[in-house]
Amino acid sequence: MEVRDPIHGSIHITPCEVPVIEHPFFQRLRKIKQLGFSDSIFPGATHTRFIHSIGVMHTVGNVFDKLFNSHESADHKRLKQTVRLAGLLHDIGHAPLSHSTESVMPKISELKIPKRLIHEDESKQATHEHYTIKAIADSFFTNSLNQAKKDFGIDEFAIAELVLGQTSTPEYFTIKNINYFPLLHQLVSSEIDCDRMDYLLRDSYFCGVSYGKFDLDWLIDNFQIAIENNTAFLGISERALTSFDDFLISRYHMFLMVYFHYRAVCLEQMLYRYFQHPENEYEIPASIEQYLQHDDHYLQEILKKSGNFWSKKITKNHIPDKIFERFGINDLEQEKEIESILKSESIDYIKCESQGRLSKYSGKNSFYPIKVVKQYNKSIIDIFKATDLFSRYSTNHSVTRIHCYKSNLSNLALNKINEILKS
């Protein structure tokens, strides 16, 4: 089986991946847009989690082949297929409209996830990742992995653990006394994982912007296996550090220019307002089988039929007017003054706060750090010690906006706000 993709060209699908992709629960991703509300600003951004997931799987396979070169043992084939499936399924638990609907998910405990995959307080609210590991390891979807089990001895729990980032069976990932779990997890989720490598290029392409572009081939060509204490990590050649920095900056700029666009962010906040309404018209079930019907189309139909104020505004793409915007800590006093005026007139307003940073990882909290391999003596150091980019961009970049319908403002209030903005 072969898929034609505008980002990667021809993508080969192995026989054991076919039943996984053809399963209705994976097909659900065809109806979940990758960027939620962003197509209201970037009309081309209607690409889905479906093709993104296939693109991640393809990229994972290419990186694995580069790292392991000509290794063709049964163990290597098993690990390659395991991590390809982890890349393919890393987003399978995503709810409608991307991350926007996670606020109406049930508690983790209600999903009844196998105990070996739970490493946190089950009274917390579930996220798409919890639905992902439940779907992979313990649901009606799990049977789609039977061919992979038969052909390669794949363990569904191993796939889920690669997504999760923790394993109770390191021996599954060990070949000749080397534990490859950290390396394989890094291909799925890390500072420079295949998920990010795909979505940056894909989002950039479909949004029609140039911010997310980077040299994918050069990065992959310079990936290496870095082994410390019989544990394998993802390494990158010292000569490709500039490309690594470019990758991080590209992602950073995508957040500022695309993912933080005021219209998409405001629409998300309006959706939260809708969810908070006491009528409680929409909630996400804990059952994976019932979750099958929950895609963008399903939620949009509920919004269309609703008489709720916010649902009507969302379906018509009518956001409140943006009356204030500040970046970083600038204009904080102006923000307080404007909020004071709005509160004094009992004006309902939406305050959108978006925060992004170069990386959520740091030398202190990265359990599996990317390694840099020195070109001449082959010594290995953590990526945080090899580039100053993390320290230069260590602070969050924040954007705060205030939205309200100007028609609700008195002339006096509107004049006061205009005076504040001029000062």
C-alpha positions as CSV (number, residue, x, y, z in Angstrom):
1,M,0.0,0.0,0.0
2,E,1.2,3.5,-0.8
3,V,0.1,7.0,0.1
4,R,0.9,10.1,-1.9
5,D,1.7,13.0,0.4
6,P,2.4,16.6,-0.5
7,I,5.1,16.9,2.1
8,H,7.0,13.6,1.9
9,G,6.0,12.3,-1.5
10,S,5.4,8.5,-1.7
11,I,4.9,6.9,1.7
12,H,5.0,3.1,1.9
13,I,2.6,1.3,4.2
14,T,3.7,-2.1,5.5
15,P,1.1,-5.0,5.4
16,C,0.7,-5.0,9.2
17,E,0.0,-1.2,9.2
18,V,-2.9,-1.5,6.7
19,P,-5.4,-2.9,9.2
20,V,-4.4,-0.3,11.7
21,I,-4.9,2.6,9.3
22,E,-8.2,1.1,7.9
23,H,-9.7,0.7,11.4
24,P,-12.6,3.0,12.0
25,F,-11.0,4.5,15.1
26,F,-7.9,5.6,13.1
27,Q,-10.1,6.7,10.2
28,R,-11.8,9.1,12.7
29,L,-8.7,11.2,12.4
30,R,-9.7,12.1,8.8
31,K,-12.4,14.3,10.4
32,I,-10.2,16.0,12.9
33,K,-8.3,19.1,11.6
34,Q,-4.7,19.4,12.7
35,L,-5.0,23.1,13.6
36,G,-8.5,23.4,15.0
37,F,-9.9,26.8,14.3
38,S,-6.8,28.0,12.3
39,D,-8.5,27.5,9.0
40,S,-10.7,30.5,9.8
41,I,-7.6,32.6,9.2
42,F,-5.5,30.3,6.9
43,P,-8.1,28.8,4.6
44,G,-5.7,26.1,3.4
45,A,-5.2,24.8,6.9
46,T,-7.8,22.0,6.6
47,H,-5.2,19.2,6.8
48,T,-6.0,16.5,9.3
49,R,-4.5,14.4,12.1
50,F,-4.9,11.5,9.7
51,I,-2.3,12.4,7.2
52,H,-0.1,14.0,9.9
53,S,0.0,10.7,11.7
54,I,1.0,8.8,8.6
55,G,3.7,11.5,7.9
56,V,5.1,11.0,11.4
57,M,5.3,7.2,10.9
58,H,7.1,7.8,7.6
59,T,9.6,10.1,9.2
60,V,10.2,7.8,12.1
61,G,11.0,5.0,9.7
62,N,13.5,7.2,7.8
63,V,15.3,8.2,10.9
64,F,15.4,4.6,12.2
65,D,16.9,3.5,8.9
66,K,19.6,6.2,9.1
67,L,20.5,5.4,12.7
68,F,20.6,1.6,12.3
69,N,21.8,1.5,8.8
70,S,21.9,-2.1,7.5
71,H,20.9,-3.9,10.7
72,E,18.3,-6.4,9.6
73,S,18.0,-8.8,12.7
74,A,14.6,-9.8,13.9
75,D,15.1,-7.6,17.0
76,H,15.8,-4.6,14.9
77,K,12.8,-5.2,12.6
78,R,10.6,-5.6,15.7
79,L,11.8,-2.3,17.2
80,K,11.5,-0.5,13.9
81,Q,7.9,-1.6,13.5
82,T,7.1,-0.8,17.1
83,V,8.4,2.7,16.8
84,R,6.7,3.2,13.4
85,L,3.4,2.2,15.0
86,A,4.1,4.6,17.9
87,G,4.6,7.4,15.5
88,L,1.5,6.4,13.6
89,L,-0.7,6.2,16.7
90,H,0.7,9.1,18.8
91,D,-2.3,11.3,18.0
92,I,-5.0,8.7,17.8
93,G,-6.6,9.9,21.1
94,H,-7.1,13.5,19.9
95,A,-10.5,15.0,20.5
96,P,-12.4,17.3,18.1
97,L,-10.9,20.7,17.2
98,S,-7.4,19.7,18.4
99,H,-6.7,20.6,22.1
100,S,-9.7,22.8,22.5
101,T,-12.0,20.1,23.8
102,E,-9.8,18.5,26.4
103,S,-11.5,20.7,29.0
104,V,-14.6,18.4,28.8
105,M,-12.8,15.1,29.2
106,P,-13.6,12.9,32.2
107,K,-11.2,11.9,35.0
108,I,-8.3,9.6,34.1
109,S,-9.8,6.9,36.4
110,E,-13.0,6.7,34.3
111,L,-11.0,5.5,31.3
112,K,-9.8,2.4,33.2
113,I,-6.4,2.5,31.7
114,P,-4.2,-0.6,32.5
115,K,-2.3,0.1,35.8
116,R,1.1,-0.4,34.2
117,L,0.5,2.6,32.0
118,I,-0.6,5.0,34.7
119,H,2.1,7.0,36.5
120,E,0.1,9.9,37.9
121,D,-2.9,10.8,40.0
122,E,-6.0,9.3,38.4
123,S,-8.3,11.9,39.9
124,K,-6.9,14.4,37.4
125,Q,-8.7,15.3,34.1
126,A,-7.7,13.1,31.2
127,T,-5.9,14.4,28.1
128,H,-5.7,13.2,24.6
129,E,-2.6,11.2,25.5
130,H,-4.6,9.1,28.0
131,Y,-7.2,8.3,25.3
132,T,-4.2,7.4,23.1
133,I,-2.7,4.8,25.4
134,K,-6.1,3.4,26.3
135,A,-6.9,3.0,22.6
136,I,-3.6,1.3,21.8
137,A,-3.4,-1.1,24.8
138,D,-6.9,-1.9,25.9
139,S,-9.8,-1.2,23.5
140,F,-11.7,-2.5,20.5
141,F,-8.9,-0.8,18.4
142,T,-6.2,-3.0,19.9
143,N,-7.2,-6.0,17.7
144,S,-6.0,-4.0,14.6
145,L,-2.4,-4.7,15.9
146,N,-2.8,-8.5,15.6
147,Q,-1.0,-8.7,12.3
148,A,1.9,-6.7,13.7
149,K,2.0,-9.1,16.7
150,K,2.0,-12.1,14.3
151,D,4.7,-10.7,11.9
152,F,7.1,-9.1,14.3
153,G,6.1,-10.1,17.9
154,I,4.9,-6.5,18.6
155,D,3.6,-5.8,22.1
156,E,0.8,-3.2,22.2
157,F,2.0,-2.1,25.6
158,A,5.4,-1.3,24.2
159,I,3.8,1.0,21.6
160,A,1.9,2.8,24.3
161,E,5.0,3.1,26.5
162,L,6.9,4.8,23.6
163,V,4.2,7.4,23.4
164,L,4.1,7.7,27.2
165,G,7.8,7.9,27.7
166,Q,8.1,5.3,30.5
167,T,8.5,1.6,30.3
168,S,8.3,-1.3,32.8
169,T,9.9,-3.7,30.3
170,P,13.2,-2.3,29.2
171,E,14.2,-5.8,28.1
172,Y,11.8,-5.5,25.1
173,F,13.9,-2.5,23.8
174,T,17.3,-4.1,24.6
175,I,19.6,-5.5,21.9
176,K,23.0,-6.8,22.8
177,N,22.8,-5.2,26.3
178,I,22.0,-1.8,24.9
179,N,18.6,-0.3,26.0
180,Y,17.2,1.6,23.0
181,F,14.0,2.8,24.8
182,P,15.2,6.4,25.4
183,L,16.3,6.8,21.7
184,L,13.0,5.4,20.3
185,H,10.9,7.5,22.6
186,Q,12.9,10.6,21.5
187,L,11.8,9.8,17.9
188,V,8.2,10.1,19.0
189,S,8.4,12.8,21.6
190,S,11.5,15.0,22.4
191,E,13.2,18.3,21.5
192,I,13.4,17.3,17.9
193,D,11.0,14.5,17.4
194,C,9.4,13.2,14.2
195,D,6.0,14.6,15.3
196,R,7.4,18.2,15.3
197,M,9.4,17.6,12.1
198,D,6.2,16.6,10.3
199,Y,3.8,19.2,11.7
200,L,6.1,22.1,11.2
201,L,6.6,21.4,7.5
202,R,2.9,20.4,7.1
203,D,1.4,23.3,8.9
204,S,3.7,25.8,7.1
205,Y,2.7,24.3,3.7
206,F,-1.0,24.3,4.3
207,C,-1.1,27.7,6.0
208,G,0.9,29.2,3.2
209,V,3.6,30.7,5.4
210,S,7.4,30.2,5.4
211,Y,8.0,30.3,9.2
212,G,8.1,26.5,9.9
213,K,10.5,25.5,7.2
214,F,13.8,23.8,8.0
215,D,16.3,21.3,6.4
216,L,14.7,18.0,7.2
217,D,17.1,15.9,5.1
218,W,20.2,17.5,6.6
219,L,19.0,16.9,10.1
220,I,18.2,13.2,9.5
221,D,21.6,12.7,7.8
222,N,23.3,14.0,10.9
223,F,21.4,12.0,13.5
224,Q,23.5,9.4,15.4
225,I,23.1,6.9,18.1
226,A,24.8,8.2,21.3
227,I,25.4,5.4,23.9
228,E,26.1,6.2,27.6
229,N,26.1,3.5,30.3
230,N,24.5,0.9,27.9
231,T,21.7,3.3,27.1
232,A,21.1,4.7,23.7
233,F,20.0,8.3,23.2
234,L,19.3,10.3,20.0
235,G,22.4,12.2,19.0
236,I,23.2,14.8,16.5
237,S,26.5,15.6,14.8
238,E,28.2,18.7,16.0
239,R,28.2,20.1,12.4
240,A,24.4,20.1,12.3
241,L,24.0,22.3,15.4
242,T,23.1,25.3,13.3
243,S,20.3,23.3,11.6
244,F,19.1,22.2,15.1
245,D,18.9,25.8,16.2
246,D,17.1,26.7,13.0
247,F,14.6,24.0,13.7
248,L,13.8,25.3,17.2
249,I,13.6,28.9,15.9
250,S,11.2,27.8,13.1
251,R,8.9,26.2,15.6
252,Y,9.1,29.2,17.9
253,H,8.1,31.5,15.0
254,M,5.2,29.2,14.0
255,F,3.8,29.6,17.5
256,L,4.1,33.4,17.4
257,M,2.8,33.9,13.8
258,V,0.3,31.0,13.3
259,Y,-0.6,29.0,16.4
260,F,-1.1,32.2,18.5
261,H,-3.1,34.1,15.9
262,Y,-5.7,36.1,17.7
263,R,-8.7,34.8,15.8
264,A,-8.0,31.1,16.5
265,V,-7.1,31.8,20.1
266,C,-10.3,33.8,20.7
267,L,-12.4,31.1,19.0
268,E,-11.0,28.6,21.4
269,Q,-11.8,30.8,24.4
270,M,-15.4,31.1,23.0
271,L,-15.6,27.4,22.8
272,Y,-14.5,27.2,26.5
273,R,-17.3,29.6,27.3
274,Y,-19.8,27.4,25.5
275,F,-18.5,24.3,27.5
276,Q,-18.9,26.2,30.8
277,H,-22.6,26.9,30.1
278,P,-24.8,25.1,32.7
279,E,-26.8,23.4,29.9
280,N,-23.8,21.1,29.4
281,E,-24.6,20.2,25.8
282,Y,-21.3,18.5,25.0
283,E,-19.0,16.2,26.9
284,I,-16.5,13.6,25.9
285,P,-17.3,10.0,27.0
286,A,-14.8,7.8,28.8
287,S,-15.7,4.8,26.5
288,I,-13.3,4.5,23.6
289,E,-16.1,2.8,21.6
290,Q,-18.4,5.8,22.2
291,Y,-15.5,8.2,21.5
292,L,-15.4,6.9,18.0
293,Q,-18.1,9.3,16.8
294,H,-16.5,12.3,18.3
295,D,-14.8,14.2,15.5
296,D,-14.9,17.8,14.2
297,H,-18.1,17.2,12.2
298,Y,-19.9,15.7,15.2
299,L,-19.1,18.7,17.5
300,Q,-19.8,21.2,14.7
301,E,-23.3,19.7,14.3
302,I,-24.0,20.1,18.0
303,L,-22.8,23.7,17.8
304,K,-25.1,24.4,14.8
305,K,-28.1,23.0,16.6
306,S,-27.4,24.8,19.8
307,G,-29.2,28.0,20.8
308,N,-26.3,29.0,23.0
309,F,-25.0,32.5,22.4
310,W,-21.4,31.4,22.0
311,S,-22.1,28.4,19.8
312,K,-23.9,30.7,17.4
313,K,-21.0,33.1,17.3
314,I,-18.5,30.2,16.8
315,T,-20.5,28.7,13.9
316,K,-20.7,32.1,12.2
317,N,-17.0,32.8,12.9
318,H,-17.9,36.1,14.7
319,I,-15.4,36.9,17.3
320,P,-15.7,39.8,19.7
321,D,-13.7,42.9,18.7
322,K,-10.0,42.9,19.7
323,I,-9.7,46.1,21.8
324,F,-6.3,45.6,23.4
325,E,-3.1,43.6,22.7
326,R,0.2,43.5,24.6
327,F,3.4,41.6,24.1
328,G,5.5,40.4,27.1
329,I,5.3,42.7,30.1
330,N,4.8,45.9,28.1
331,D,1.7,48.0,28.6
332,L,0.6,46.0,31.8
333,E,-0.9,49.2,33.3
334,Q,-2.9,49.9,30.2
335,E,-4.4,46.4,30.4
336,K,-5.4,46.9,34.0
337,E,-7.0,50.3,33.3
338,I,-9.0,48.8,30.4
339,E,-10.2,45.9,32.4
340,S,-11.2,48.3,35.2
341,I,-13.4,50.2,32.7
342,L,-15.0,47.0,31.4
343,K,-15.8,45.8,34.8
344,S,-17.2,49.1,35.9
345,E,-19.8,48.9,33.1
346,S,-20.4,45.2,33.7
347,I,-19.1,44.4,30.1
348,D,-18.5,40.7,29.4
349,Y,-15.1,40.4,27.8
350,I,-12.7,37.6,26.8
351,K,-9.1,37.8,27.9
352,C,-6.8,35.6,25.8
353,E,-3.4,34.8,27.2
354,S,-1.0,32.8,25.1
355,Q,2.5,31.8,26.3
356,G,5.2,30.1,24.3
357,R,8.8,29.4,24.7
358,L,11.6,28.1,22.6
359,S,11.4,24.7,24.3
360,K,9.5,23.1,27.2
361,Y,12.7,21.0,27.8
362,S,15.7,22.2,29.7
363,G,18.8,20.7,31.2
364,K,16.9,20.2,34.5
365,N,13.7,18.6,33.3
366,S,14.6,16.7,30.2
367,F,14.6,13.0,31.2
368,Y,16.0,11.9,27.9
369,P,18.2,14.8,26.6
370,I,19.3,15.0,23.0
371,K,23.1,14.4,22.7
372,V,25.7,16.1,20.6
373,V,28.4,14.0,19.1
374,K,31.7,15.8,18.6
375,Q,32.9,15.4,15.1
376,Y,36.6,14.4,15.7
377,N,36.9,12.7,19.1
378,K,33.3,11.3,19.2
379,S,32.8,12.6,22.7
380,I,29.2,13.1,23.8
381,I,27.6,16.1,25.6
382,D,24.0,17.1,26.3
383,I,22.5,19.5,23.7
384,F,22.0,22.2,26.4
385,K,25.7,22.5,26.8
386,A,26.4,22.7,23.0
387,T,24.2,25.7,22.1
388,D,23.4,28.9,23.9
389,L,20.0,29.1,22.2
390,F,18.1,27.8,25.2
391,S,19.6,30.4,27.5
392,R,19.0,33.2,25.0
393,Y,15.3,32.2,24.7
394,S,14.8,31.0,28.2
395,T,11.9,33.3,29.0
396,N,8.3,32.8,27.9
397,H,7.0,34.9,25.1
398,S,3.5,36.0,26.1
399,V,0.7,37.7,24.2
400,T,-2.3,39.0,25.9
401,R,-5.5,40.2,24.1
402,I,-8.8,41.6,25.3
403,H,-11.9,41.1,23.2
404,C,-15.4,42.5,23.7
405,Y,-18.2,43.6,21.5
406,K,-17.7,47.4,21.0
407,S,-21.5,47.8,20.5
408,N,-21.9,47.0,24.2
409,L,-19.7,49.8,25.3
410,S,-21.0,53.3,26.1
411,N,-19.5,56.2,24.2
412,L,-17.8,57.3,27.4
413,A,-16.1,54.0,28.0
414,L,-15.0,53.7,24.4
415,N,-13.5,57.2,24.5
416,K,-11.7,56.3,27.7
417,I,-10.2,53.2,26.2
418,N,-9.1,55.0,23.1
419,E,-7.4,57.6,25.3
420,I,-5.6,54.9,27.2
421,L,-4.4,53.2,24.0
422,K,-3.0,56.6,22.7
423,S,-1.0,57.2,25.9
